Amino acid sequence: MDYVSALLPPVVMAVFFIGLIVTIVKSQGGPNKGKEDAAVDAALARAEAAQQRPTTGQA
């Protein structure tokens, strides 16, 4: 019975990990994909604009 108790934790962790990956893959896309992509694009545009903005009057 020692082998069962030794193998149980890794098997349980593997099952939960596979479930997590399946959930992540299934949640990609769908009806909210456009909104998510637009939000990411807007955040990237704001970050690039802030990075390219010249500094004025600071020495």
Predicted model as a PDB file, atoms N, CA, C, CB and O in Angstrom, pLDDT in the B-factor column:
MODEL        1                                                                  
ATOM      1  N   MET A   1       0.814  -1.204   0.000  1.00 78.00           N  
ATOM      2  CA  MET A   1       0.000   0.000   0.000  1.00 78.00           C  
ATOM      3  C   MET A   1       0.855   1.265   0.000  1.00 78.00           C  
ATOM      4  CB  MET A   1      -0.924   0.000   1.200  1.00 78.00           C  
ATOM      5  O   MET A   1       0.336   2.357  -0.232  1.00 78.00           O  
ATOM      6  N   ASP A   2       2.147   1.134   0.255  1.00 88.00           N  
ATOM      7  CA  ASP A   2       3.016   2.305   0.253  1.00 88.00           C  
ATOM      8  C   ASP A   2       3.092   2.934  -1.134  1.00 88.00           C  
ATOM      9  CB  ASP A   2       4.414   1.927   0.735  1.00 88.00           C  
ATOM     10  O   ASP A   2       3.194   4.154  -1.263  1.00 88.00           O  
ATOM     11  N   TYR A   3       3.043   2.102  -2.168  1.00 85.00           N  
ATOM     12  CA  TYR A   3       3.125   2.657  -3.520  1.00 85.00           C  
ATOM     13  C   TYR A   3       1.886   3.470  -3.864  1.00 85.00           C  
ATOM     14  CB  TYR A   3       3.313   1.539  -4.541  1.00 85.00           C  
ATOM     15  O   TYR A   3       1.971   4.434  -4.625  1.00 85.00           O  
ATOM     16  N   VAL A   4       0.736   3.095  -3.313  1.00 87.00           N  
ATOM     17  CA  VAL A   4      -0.492   3.859  -3.570  1.00 87.00           C  
ATOM     18  C   VAL A   4      -0.386   5.228  -2.906  1.00 87.00           C  
ATOM     19  CB  VAL A   4      -1.747   3.094  -3.049  1.00 87.00           C  
ATOM     20  O   VAL A   4      -0.714   6.241  -3.522  1.00 87.00           O  
ATOM     21  N   SER A   5       0.061   5.266  -1.674  1.00 88.00           N  
ATOM     22  CA  SER A   5       0.175   6.544  -0.977  1.00 88.00           C  
ATOM     23  C   SER A   5       1.282   7.403  -1.577  1.00 88.00           C  
ATOM     24  CB  SER A   5       0.437   6.317   0.512  1.00 88.00           C  
ATOM     25  O   SER A   5       1.238   8.628  -1.471  1.00 88.00           O  
ATOM     26  N   ALA A   6       2.275   6.775  -2.207  1.00 91.00           N  
ATOM     27  CA  ALA A   6       3.349   7.531  -2.851  1.00 91.00           C  
ATOM     28  C   ALA A   6       2.906   8.102  -4.188  1.00 91.00           C  
ATOM     29  CB  ALA A   6       4.574   6.647  -3.046  1.00 91.00           C  
ATOM     30  O   ALA A   6       3.355   9.180  -4.579  1.00 91.00           O  
ATOM     31  N   LEU A   7       2.039   7.402  -4.889  1.00 90.00           N  
ATOM     32  CA  LEU A   7       1.606   7.854  -6.218  1.00 90.00           C  
ATOM     33  C   LEU A   7       0.386   8.759  -6.188  1.00 90.00           C  
ATOM     34  CB  LEU A   7       1.311   6.668  -7.082  1.00 90.00           C  
ATOM     35  O   LEU A   7       0.143   9.493  -7.146  1.00 90.00           O  
ATOM     36  N   LEU A   8      -0.378   8.724  -5.120  1.00 93.00           N  
ATOM     37  CA  LEU A   8      -1.623   9.486  -5.080  1.00 93.00           C  
ATOM     38  C   LEU A   8      -1.420  11.003  -5.220  1.00 93.00           C  
ATOM     39  CB  LEU A   8      -2.342   9.195  -3.792  1.00 93.00           C  
ATOM     40  O   LEU A   8      -2.100  11.610  -6.047  1.00 93.00           O  
ATOM     41  N   PRO A   9      -0.528  11.644  -4.462  1.00 93.00           N  
ATOM     42  CA  PRO A   9      -0.372  13.103  -4.615  1.00 93.00           C  
ATOM     43  C   PRO A   9       0.027  13.552  -6.022  1.00 93.00           C  
ATOM     44  CB  PRO A   9       0.658  13.598  -3.642  1.00 93.00           C  
ATOM     45  O   PRO A   9      -0.567  14.504  -6.528  1.00 93.00           O  
ATOM     46  N   PRO A  10       0.998  12.918  -6.679  1.00 94.00           N  
ATOM     47  CA  PRO A  10       1.327  13.353  -8.039  1.00 94.00           C  
ATOM     48  C   PRO A  10       0.184  13.142  -9.024  1.00 94.00           C  
ATOM     49  CB  PRO A  10       2.548  12.622  -8.528  1.00 94.00           C  
ATOM     50  O   PRO A  10      -0.019  13.956  -9.925  1.00 94.00           O  
ATOM     51  N   VAL A  11      -0.555  12.064  -8.859  1.00 94.00           N  
ATOM     52  CA  VAL A  11      -1.684  11.806  -9.753  1.00 94.00           C  
ATOM     53  C   VAL A  11      -2.773  12.857  -9.553  1.00 94.00           C  
ATOM     54  CB  VAL A  11      -2.254  10.392  -9.515  1.00 94.00           C  
ATOM     55  O   VAL A  11      -3.341  13.357 -10.524  1.00 94.00           O  
ATOM     56  N   VAL A  12      -3.062  13.190  -8.314  1.00 95.00           N  
ATOM     57  CA  VAL A  12      -4.076  14.216  -8.026  1.00 95.00           C  
ATOM     58  C   VAL A  12      -3.629  15.562  -8.578  1.00 95.00           C  
ATOM     59  CB  VAL A  12      -4.339  14.323  -6.502  1.00 95.00           C  
ATOM     60  O   VAL A  12      -4.429  16.283  -9.174  1.00 95.00           O  
ATOM     61  N   MET A  13      -2.365  15.906  -8.387  1.00 97.00           N  
ATOM     62  CA  MET A  13      -1.855  17.170  -8.917  1.00 97.00           C  
ATOM     63  C   MET A  13      -1.911  17.192 -10.439  1.00 97.00           C  
ATOM     64  CB  MET A  13      -0.422  17.406  -8.443  1.00 97.00           C  
ATOM     65  O   MET A  13      -2.242  18.220 -11.028  1.00 97.00           O  
ATOM     66  N   ALA A  14      -1.594  16.075 -11.079  1.00 97.00           N  
ATOM     67  CA  ALA A  14      -1.646  16.007 -12.532  1.00 97.00           C  
ATOM     68  C   ALA A  14      -3.070  16.186 -13.034  1.00 97.00           C  
ATOM     69  CB  ALA A  14      -1.078  14.680 -13.024  1.00 97.00           C  
ATOM     70  O   ALA A  14      -3.290  16.876 -14.030  1.00 97.00           O  
ATOM     71  N   VAL A  15      -4.030  15.583 -12.370  1.00 97.00           N  
ATOM     72  CA  VAL A  15      -5.433  15.730 -12.779  1.00 97.00           C  
ATOM     73  C   VAL A  15      -5.874  17.182 -12.649  1.00 97.00           C  
ATOM     74  CB  VAL A  15      -6.347  14.818 -11.932  1.00 97.00           C  
ATOM     75  O   VAL A  15      -6.513  17.715 -13.556  1.00 97.00           O  
ATOM     76  N   PHE A  16      -5.546  17.824 -11.541  1.00 98.00           N  
ATOM     77  CA  PHE A  16      -5.915  19.235 -11.374  1.00 98.00           C  
ATOM     78  C   PHE A  16      -5.207  20.121 -12.390  1.00 98.00           C  
ATOM     79  CB  PHE A  16      -5.586  19.707  -9.958  1.00 98.00           C  
ATOM     80  O   PHE A  16      -5.805  21.067 -12.902  1.00 98.00           O  
ATOM     81  N   PHE A  17      -3.953  19.832 -12.687  1.00 98.00           N  
ATOM     82  CA  PHE A  17      -3.207  20.627 -13.664  1.00 98.00           C  
ATOM     83  C   PHE A  17      -3.819  20.487 -15.051  1.00 98.00           C  
ATOM     84  CB  PHE A  17      -1.731  20.203 -13.692  1.00 98.00           C  
ATOM     85  O   PHE A  17      -3.973  21.478 -15.765  1.00 98.00           O  
ATOM     86  N   ILE A  18      -4.165  19.270 -15.433  1.00 97.00           N  
ATOM     87  CA  ILE A  18      -4.809  19.058 -16.733  1.00 97.00           C  
ATOM     88  C   ILE A  18      -6.144  19.784 -16.785  1.00 97.00           C  
ATOM     89  CB  ILE A  18      -5.008  17.553 -17.005  1.00 97.00           C  
ATOM     90  O   ILE A  18      -6.482  20.378 -17.809  1.00 97.00           O  
ATOM     91  N   GLY A  19      -6.909  19.746 -15.698  1.00 96.00           N  
ATOM     92  CA  GLY A  19      -8.170  20.476 -15.643  1.00 96.00           C  
ATOM     93  C   GLY A  19      -7.969  21.973 -15.786  1.00 96.00           C  
ATOM     94  O   GLY A  19      -8.757  22.647 -16.450  1.00 96.00           O  
ATOM     95  N   LEU A  20      -6.916  22.500 -15.167  1.00 96.00           N  
ATOM     96  CA  LEU A  20      -6.611  23.920 -15.285  1.00 96.00           C  
ATOM     97  C   LEU A  20      -6.272  24.291 -16.721  1.00 96.00           C  
ATOM     98  CB  LEU A  20      -5.459  24.294 -14.362  1.00 96.00           C  
ATOM     99  O   LEU A  20      -6.757  25.300 -17.233  1.00 96.00           O  
ATOM    100  N   ILE A  21      -5.444  23.486 -17.370  1.00 95.00           N  
ATOM    101  CA  ILE A  21      -5.073  23.756 -18.762  1.00 95.00           C  
ATOM    102  C   ILE A  21      -6.288  23.695 -19.670  1.00 95.00           C  
ATOM    103  CB  ILE A  21      -4.014  22.761 -19.238  1.00 95.00           C  
ATOM    104  O   ILE A  21      -6.445  24.542 -20.550  1.00 95.00           O  
ATOM    105  N   VAL A  22      -7.147  22.709 -19.472  1.00 93.00           N  
ATOM    106  CA  VAL A  22      -8.359  22.597 -20.288  1.00 93.00           C  
ATOM    107  C   VAL A  22      -9.249  23.812 -20.086  1.00 93.00           C  
ATOM    108  CB  VAL A  22      -9.132  21.311 -19.945  1.00 93.00           C  
ATOM    109  O   VAL A  22      -9.803  24.335 -21.053  1.00 93.00           O  
ATOM    110  N   THR A  23      -9.396  24.269 -18.854  1.00 91.00           N  
ATOM    111  CA  THR A  23     -10.217  25.447 -18.574  1.00 91.00           C  
ATOM    112  C   THR A  23      -9.637  26.691 -19.241  1.00 91.00           C  
ATOM    113  CB  THR A  23     -10.336  25.669 -17.063  1.00 91.00           C  
ATOM    114  O   THR A  23     -10.384  27.491 -19.804  1.00 91.00           O  
ATOM    115  N   ILE A  24      -8.330  26.863 -19.187  1.00 88.00           N  
ATOM    116  CA  ILE A  24      -7.691  28.022 -19.817  1.00 88.00           C  
ATOM    117  C   ILE A  24      -7.889  27.987 -21.320  1.00 88.00           C  
ATOM    118  CB  ILE A  24      -6.192  28.067 -19.482  1.00 88.00           C  
ATOM    119  O   ILE A  24      -8.212  29.008 -21.928  1.00 88.00           O  
ATOM    120  N   VAL A  25      -7.698  26.826 -21.926  1.00 86.00           N  
ATOM    121  CA  VAL A  25      -7.838  26.711 -23.377  1.00 86.00           C  
ATOM    122  C   VAL A  25      -9.282  26.970 -23.798  1.00 86.00           C  
ATOM    123  CB  VAL A  25      -7.385  25.320 -23.855  1.00 86.00           C  
ATOM    124  O   VAL A  25      -9.525  27.640 -24.801  1.00 86.00           O  
ATOM    125  N   LYS A  26     -10.231  26.447 -23.043  1.00 85.00           N  
ATOM    126  CA  LYS A  26     -11.645  26.639 -23.402  1.00 85.00           C  
ATOM    127  C   LYS A  26     -12.088  28.086 -23.220  1.00 85.00           C  
ATOM    128  CB  LYS A  26     -12.532  25.722 -22.561  1.00 85.00           C  
ATOM    129  O   LYS A  26     -12.995  28.547 -23.912  1.00 85.00           O  
ATOM    130  N   SER A  27     -11.454  28.808 -22.293  1.00 81.00           N  
ATOM    131  CA  SER A  27     -11.882  30.189 -22.052  1.00 81.00           C  
ATOM    132  C   SER A  27     -11.275  31.167 -23.047  1.00 81.00           C  
ATOM    133  CB  SER A  27     -11.514  30.608 -20.645  1.00 81.00           C  
ATOM    134  O   SER A  27     -11.642  32.342 -23.049  1.00 81.00           O  
ATOM    135  N   GLN A  28     -10.361  30.713 -23.889  1.00 80.00           N  
ATOM    136  CA  GLN A  28      -9.792  31.583 -24.914  1.00 80.00           C  
ATOM    137  C   GLN A  28     -10.816  31.776 -26.019  1.00 80.00           C  
ATOM    138  CB  GLN A  28      -8.470  30.994 -25.481  1.00 80.00           C  
ATOM    139  O   GLN A  28     -11.493  30.831 -26.423  1.00 80.00           O  
ATOM    140  N   GLY A  29     -10.923  32.986 -26.498  1.00 75.00           N  
ATOM    141  CA  GLY A  29     -11.870  33.255 -27.573  1.00 75.00           C  
ATOM    142  C   GLY A  29     -13.260  33.452 -27.009  1.00 75.00           C  
ATOM    143  O   GLY A  29     -13.426  33.922 -25.883  1.00 75.00           O  
ATOM    144  N   GLY A  30     -14.243  33.095 -27.785  1.00 76.00           N  
ATOM    145  CA  GLY A  30     -15.620  33.236 -27.346  1.00 76.00           C  
ATOM    146  C   GLY A  30     -16.151  34.637 -27.595  1.00 76.00           C  
ATOM    147  O   GLY A  30     -15.514  35.437 -28.281  1.00 76.00           O  
ATOM    148  N   PRO A  31     -17.324  34.935 -27.032  1.00 76.00           N  
ATOM    149  CA  PRO A  31     -17.972  36.220 -27.313  1.00 76.00           C  
ATOM    150  C   PRO A  31     -17.227  37.429 -26.743  1.00 76.00           C  
ATOM    151  CB  PRO A  31     -19.368  36.203 -26.765  1.00 76.00           C  
ATOM    152  O   PRO A  31     -17.392  38.539 -27.249  1.00 76.00           O  
ATOM    153  N   ASN A  32     -16.423  37.240 -25.717  1.00 75.00           N  
ATOM    154  CA  ASN A  32     -15.728  38.378 -25.107  1.00 75.00           C  
ATOM    155  C   ASN A  32     -14.333  38.591 -25.676  1.00 75.00           C  
ATOM    156  CB  ASN A  32     -15.633  38.183 -23.615  1.00 75.00           C  
ATOM    157  O   ASN A  32     -13.613  39.479 -25.219  1.00 75.00           O  
ATOM    158  N   LYS A  33     -13.939  37.797 -26.662  1.00 79.00           N  
ATOM    159  CA  LYS A  33     -12.587  37.912 -27.205  1.00 79.00           C  
ATOM    160  C   LYS A  33     -12.328  39.299 -27.781  1.00 79.00           C  
ATOM    161  CB  LYS A  33     -12.360  36.856 -28.277  1.00 79.00           C  
ATOM    162  O   LYS A  33     -11.249  39.855 -27.577  1.00 79.00           O  
ATOM    163  N   GLY A  34     -13.286  39.863 -28.490  1.00 81.00           N  
ATOM    164  CA  GLY A  34     -13.115  41.193 -29.067  1.00 81.00           C  
ATOM    165  C   GLY A  34     -12.904  42.251 -28.005  1.00 81.00           C  
ATOM    166  O   GLY A  34     -12.048  43.123 -28.151  1.00 81.00           O  
ATOM    167  N   LYS A  35     -13.689  42.178 -26.928  1.00 82.00           N  
ATOM    168  CA  LYS A  35     -13.545  43.151 -25.844  1.00 82.00           C  
ATOM    169  C   LYS A  35     -12.198  42.995 -25.148  1.00 82.00           C  
ATOM    170  CB  LYS A  35     -14.685  42.996 -24.828  1.00 82.00           C  
ATOM    171  O   LYS A  35     -11.548  43.986 -24.817  1.00 82.00           O  
ATOM    172  N   GLU A  36     -11.778  41.748 -24.925  1.00 80.00           N  
ATOM    173  CA  GLU A  36     -10.492  41.522 -24.270  1.00 80.00           C  
ATOM    174  C   GLU A  36      -9.350  42.021 -25.137  1.00 80.00           C  
ATOM    175  CB  GLU A  36     -10.302  40.037 -23.953  1.00 80.00           C  
ATOM    176  O   GLU A  36      -8.426  42.664 -24.640  1.00 80.00           O  
ATOM    177  N   ASP A  37      -9.407  41.730 -26.426  1.00 85.00           N  
ATOM    178  CA  ASP A  37      -8.354  42.190 -27.332  1.00 85.00           C  
ATOM    179  C   ASP A  37      -8.317  43.710 -27.401  1.00 85.00           C  
ATOM    180  CB  ASP A  37      -8.560  41.605 -28.731  1.00 85.00           C  
ATOM    181  O   ASP A  37      -7.238  44.302 -27.437  1.00 85.00           O  
ATOM    182  N   ALA A  38      -9.479  44.345 -27.421  1.00 89.00           N  
ATOM    183  CA  ALA A  38      -9.529  45.806 -27.472  1.00 89.00           C  
ATOM    184  C   ALA A  38      -8.949  46.411 -26.199  1.00 89.00           C  
ATOM    185  CB  ALA A  38     -10.973  46.288 -27.677  1.00 89.00           C  
ATOM    186  O   ALA A  38      -8.249  47.422 -26.259  1.00 89.00           O  
ATOM    187  N   ALA A  39      -9.228  45.811 -25.064  1.00 90.00           N  
ATOM    188  CA  ALA A  39      -8.689  46.327 -23.799  1.00 90.00           C  
ATOM    189  C   ALA A  39      -7.174  46.200 -23.773  1.00 90.00           C  
ATOM    190  CB  ALA A  39      -9.303  45.580 -22.600  1.00 90.00           C  
ATOM    191  O   ALA A  39      -6.487  47.118 -23.324  1.00 90.00           O  
ATOM    192  N   VAL A  40      -6.646  45.083 -24.245  1.00 90.00           N  
ATOM    193  CA  VAL A  40      -5.189  44.898 -24.275  1.00 90.00           C  
ATOM    194  C   VAL A  40      -4.555  45.869 -25.256  1.00 90.00           C  
ATOM    195  CB  VAL A  40      -4.827  43.447 -24.654  1.00 90.00           C  
ATOM    196  O   VAL A  40      -3.519  46.462 -24.955  1.00 90.00           O  
ATOM    197  N   ASP A  41      -5.161  46.040 -26.424  1.00 92.00           N  
ATOM    198  CA  ASP A  41      -4.620  46.980 -27.406  1.00 92.00           C  
ATOM    199  C   ASP A  41      -4.608  48.406 -26.864  1.00 92.00           C  
ATOM    200  CB  ASP A  41      -5.434  46.921 -28.699  1.00 92.00           C  
ATOM    201  O   ASP A  41      -3.647  49.143 -27.088  1.00 92.00           O  
ATOM    202  N   ALA A  42      -5.660  48.801 -26.155  1.00 93.00           N  
ATOM    203  CA  ALA A  42      -5.721  50.145 -25.577  1.00 93.00           C  
ATOM    204  C   ALA A  42      -4.648  50.327 -24.504  1.00 93.00           C  
ATOM    205  CB  ALA A  42      -7.114  50.409 -24.983  1.00 93.00           C  
ATOM    206  O   ALA A  42      -4.014  51.380 -24.432  1.00 93.00           O  
ATOM    207  N   ALA A  43      -4.448  49.316 -23.680  1.00 94.00           N  
ATOM    208  CA  ALA A  43      -3.430  49.412 -22.631  1.00 94.00           C  
ATOM    209  C   ALA A  43      -2.034  49.503 -23.243  1.00 94.00           C  
ATOM    210  CB  ALA A  43      -3.517  48.201 -21.679  1.00 94.00           C  
ATOM    211  O   ALA A  43      -1.197  50.274 -22.773  1.00 94.00           O  
ATOM    212  N   LEU A  44      -1.784  48.720 -24.284  1.00 93.00           N  
ATOM    213  CA  LEU A  44      -0.478  48.790 -24.948  1.00 93.00           C  
ATOM    214  C   LEU A  44      -0.267  50.146 -25.609  1.00 93.00           C  
ATOM    215  CB  LEU A  44      -0.348  47.676 -25.992  1.00 93.00           C  
ATOM    216  O   LEU A  44       0.837  50.689 -25.568  1.00 93.00           O  
ATOM    217  N   ALA A  45      -1.310  50.696 -26.216  1.00 93.00           N  
ATOM    218  CA  ALA A  45      -1.198  52.012 -26.855  1.00 93.00           C  
ATOM    219  C   ALA A  45      -0.899  53.089 -25.814  1.00 93.00           C  
ATOM    220  CB  ALA A  45      -2.494  52.355 -27.622  1.00 93.00           C  
ATOM    221  O   ALA A  45      -0.086  53.981 -26.059  1.00 93.00           O  
ATOM    222  N   ARG A  46      -1.558  53.011 -24.646  1.00 93.00           N  
ATOM    223  CA  ARG A  46      -1.294  53.994 -23.579  1.00 93.00           C  
ATOM    224  C   ARG A  46       0.137  53.870 -23.082  1.00 93.00           C  
ATOM    225  CB  ARG A  46      -2.280  53.805 -22.402  1.00 93.00           C  
ATOM    226  O   ARG A  46       0.797  54.879 -22.833  1.00 93.00           O  
ATOM    227  N   ALA A  47       0.620  52.648 -22.936  1.00 91.00           N  
ATOM    228  CA  ALA A  47       1.986  52.454 -22.453  1.00 91.00           C  
ATOM    229  C   ALA A  47       3.002  52.973 -23.465  1.00 91.00           C  
ATOM    230  CB  ALA A  47       2.244  50.972 -22.159  1.00 91.00           C  
ATOM    231  O   ALA A  47       3.990  53.601 -23.086  1.00 91.00           O  
ATOM    232  N   GLU A  48       2.767  52.717 -24.732  1.00 90.00           N  
ATOM    233  CA  GLU A  48       3.690  53.210 -25.757  1.00 90.00           C  
ATOM    234  C   GLU A  48       3.651  54.731 -25.845  1.00 90.00           C  
ATOM    235  CB  GLU A  48       3.352  52.597 -27.120  1.00 90.00           C  
ATOM    236  O   GLU A  48       4.690  55.365 -26.029  1.00 90.00           O  
ATOM    237  N   ALA A  49       2.471  55.319 -25.718  1.00 89.00           N  
ATOM    238  CA  ALA A  49       2.358  56.779 -25.769  1.00 89.00           C  
ATOM    239  C   ALA A  49       3.077  57.416 -24.580  1.00 89.00           C  
ATOM    240  CB  ALA A  49       0.875  57.207 -25.788  1.00 89.00           C  
ATOM    241  O   ALA A  49       3.742  58.441 -24.733  1.00 89.00           O  
ATOM    242  N   ALA A  50       2.948  56.827 -23.423  1.00 87.00           N  
ATOM    243  CA  ALA A  50       3.617  57.361 -22.238  1.00 87.00           C  
ATOM    244  C   ALA A  50       5.132  57.205 -22.347  1.00 87.00           C  
ATOM    245  CB  ALA A  50       3.103  56.660 -20.973  1.00 87.00           C  
ATOM    246  O   ALA A  50       5.883  58.051 -21.861  1.00 87.00           O  
ATOM    247  N   GLN A  51       5.575  56.138 -22.977  1.00 83.00           N  
ATOM    248  CA  GLN A  51       7.007  55.903 -23.128  1.00 83.00           C  
ATOM    249  C   GLN A  51       7.611  56.861 -24.145  1.00 83.00           C  
ATOM    250  CB  GLN A  51       7.270  54.457 -23.547  1.00 83.00           C  
ATOM    251  O   GLN A  51       8.759  57.276 -23.988  1.00 83.00           O  
ATOM    252  N   GLN A  52       6.867  57.217 -25.177  1.00 82.00           N  
ATOM    253  CA  GLN A  52       7.381  58.072 -26.243  1.00 82.00           C  
ATOM    254  C   GLN A  52       7.206  59.560 -25.958  1.00 82.00           C  
ATOM    255  CB  GLN A  52       6.700  57.730 -27.536  1.00 82.00           C  
ATOM    256  O   GLN A  52       7.755  60.399 -26.670  1.00 82.00           O  
ATOM    257  N   ARG A  53       6.450  59.883 -24.929  1.00 74.00           N  
ATOM    258  CA  ARG A  53       6.208  61.273 -24.602  1.00 74.00           C  
ATOM    259  C   ARG A  53       7.504  61.934 -24.151  1.00 74.00           C  
ATOM    260  CB  ARG A  53       5.130  61.394 -23.517  1.00 74.00           C  
ATOM    261  O   ARG A  53       8.155  61.435 -23.233  1.00 74.00           O  
ATOM    262  N   PRO A  54       7.897  63.048 -24.775  1.00 67.00           N  
ATOM    263  CA  PRO A  54       9.158  63.690 -24.389  1.00 67.00           C  
ATOM    264  C   PRO A  54       9.036  64.355 -23.012  1.00 67.00           C  
ATOM    265  CB  PRO A  54       9.575  64.735 -25.448  1.00 67.00           C  
ATOM    266  O   PRO A  54       7.971  64.840 -22.629  1.00 67.00           O  
ATOM    267  N   THR A  55      10.139  64.362 -22.292  1.00 63.00           N  
ATOM    268  CA  THR A  55      10.156  65.038 -20.987  1.00 63.00           C  
ATOM    269  C   THR A  55      10.408  66.527 -21.243  1.00 63.00           C  
ATOM    270  CB  THR A  55      11.263  64.423 -20.024  1.00 63.00           C  
ATOM    271  O   THR A  55      11.242  66.894 -22.071  1.00 63.00           O  
ATOM    272  N   THR A  56       9.672  67.378 -20.517  1.00 67.00           N  
ATOM    273  CA  THR A  56       9.787  68.828 -20.734  1.00 67.00           C  
ATOM    274  C   THR A  56      10.190  69.520 -19.447  1.00 67.00           C  
ATOM    275  CB  THR A  56       8.459  69.415 -21.259  1.00 67.00           C  
ATOM    276  O   THR A  56       9.533  69.371 -18.417  1.00 67.00           O  
ATOM    277  N   GLY A  57      11.270  70.274 -19.511  1.00 59.00           N  
ATOM    278  CA  GLY A  57      11.668  71.155 -18.431  1.00 59.00           C  
ATOM    279  C   GLY A  57      12.260  70.475 -17.216  1.00 59.00           C  
ATOM    280  O   GLY A  57      12.421  71.135 -16.189  1.00 59.00           O  
ATOM    281  N   GLN A  58      12.587  69.220 -17.266  1.00 62.00           N  
ATOM    282  CA  GLN A  58      13.173  68.565 -16.117  1.00 62.00           C  
ATOM    283  C   GLN A  58      14.653  68.311 -16.391  1.00 62.00           C  
ATOM    284  CB  GLN A  58      12.430  67.246 -15.793  1.00 62.00           C  
ATOM    285  O   GLN A  58      15.022  67.771 -17.433  1.00 62.00           O  
ATOM    286  N   ALA A  59      15.477  68.704 -15.452  1.00 55.00           N  
ATOM    287  CA  ALA A  59      16.914  68.513 -15.643  1.00 55.00           C  
ATOM    288  C   ALA A  59      17.501  67.612 -14.612  1.00 55.00           C  
ATOM    289  CB  ALA A  59      17.629  69.820 -15.620  1.00 55.00           C  
ATOM    290  O   ALA A  59      18.703  67.350 -14.634  1.00 55.00           O  
TER     291      ALA A  59                                                      
ENDMDL                                                                          
END                                                                             
